[in-house]
Every structure is written in C-alpha cells, then in structure tokens.
Amino acid sequence: MVNRNVAISLGIICIVLIVLMTYFTLTGISAQNSYNRLQNQNKQLQTWLDRNETLLNQTSLAAFNSLNSTYNTYVSTHSHTNSDYNSLSTQNTNLQTQVNNLTDILNLKDSTVWINKQTASNTAGEVASWSPSTSVSYAGYILVQVNSLTGNNNTAVEVIYTSSGINSDVRQPVGVSGTVAFPILPTTNLVVDIGTTNGSAATETVTIVYYY
C-alpha cells in the first residue's frame, strides 16, 4: 500500500516536471523569436538611418556647392575696388547736398546779400538805380533797407522786372529810414530804384538781401 502511494506521488511529480519543462521550453522559443525579430528591426532601422545620413550629407554638400558657385559668380561679375565704393559714396553725398539745397530753396531758407550798406545818391528829379550782377534764378523776395543820410522823409524804393511776359513795377515808401519787402519771380532784368517822391536830391545807405 505504501509503495503504491509512493509510486503515485512520483508519477504526479514527473507529470508536473514534464509540464514545467514544456512550458519553459515553449517560452524560451517565443523569447528567442521575439529577440530575433527585434534584432532584424534594429538592423533595418540602422540601414535606414545610414541611408538617410548619406543622402543628407550628399544634399548638404550639393547645396553648399550651389551656394558657393552662386557666390563666386556674383563676386566675379560684381567686383568693385575701394575706389569704386569711395566714388559712389562721394556721389551719394553730393546728391544729398543737392537735395538739401533744393529743400532750402523750396522753403526760402537760402539768401544772398546783394549789397550791404552801400551809399547811393540821387540828384533832384532822378533816382539811384541798381541791378544784380546775375539773373534771379528762383522765385522769392528781396528786403531793401534804406537809411536816408540827408534826413529826407520822402524816400521810396521801386522794384521793376519782367518775368514770363509779366511786367512788375512796385513802389513802397520808407520815409527817413526803413525796410520794405518785394516778392519777385525768376528774371534777368531786375532793377531797384531809390529816390524821393517829391523829386528832391537825397543820399542813402542801402542794403539789399535776396531770399530764395
């Protein structure tokens, strides 16, 4: 009876051992298969990476060579010396100066003193006349300052010129002394007359400034 029980126990143990061995054998085979699949995937990924790295290097090199070729072409067709750049800089400075000058002219910020405290005399019934040595190139105005040295309170200033077929003749009194303004257009025949309204002789100091 005891031997029979022992035999049964040993049989059960053997069956359990066989089942366990079978399980672990199958599990080992499955793990090996998974490992092999992972190895194959890793090799495929590595091959993909190597191929893309090569392609990237080739593309970068091609792009660099293209840019370098473009740069060399630009340099060969746009070569300038320091003298060229200095010349362009000078031209730019000159143009900017011209723009500034024209802007000042547009805003009547430029001026030229035609005569400064010059003595003028007129005999009885006559006037003292004066004209600029150059033509009036821009529209603007002139200021005429008169100081009568003889104390004549009948002194007057008259400005006469022709511009584009328009005749202008304007007279303004200044008394013993004073300053009067006359708007003017571009002209080549401007005349400034200074005398007295009653025809008497007089002597004055005159200053004329042209603003344009």
ABEGO torsion letter per residue (X at the ends): XAAAAAAAAAAAAAAAAAAAAAAAAAAAAAAAAAAAAAAAAAAAAAAAAAAAAAAAAAAAAAAAAAAAAAAAAAAAAABBBAAAAAAAAAAAAAAAAAAAAAAAAAAGABBBBABBGBBBBBBBGBBBBBBBABBBABBBBBBBBBBBAAGBAABBBBBBBBBGGBBBBBBBBAEABEBBBBBBBBBAABBBBBBBAAGBBBBBBBBBBBBX
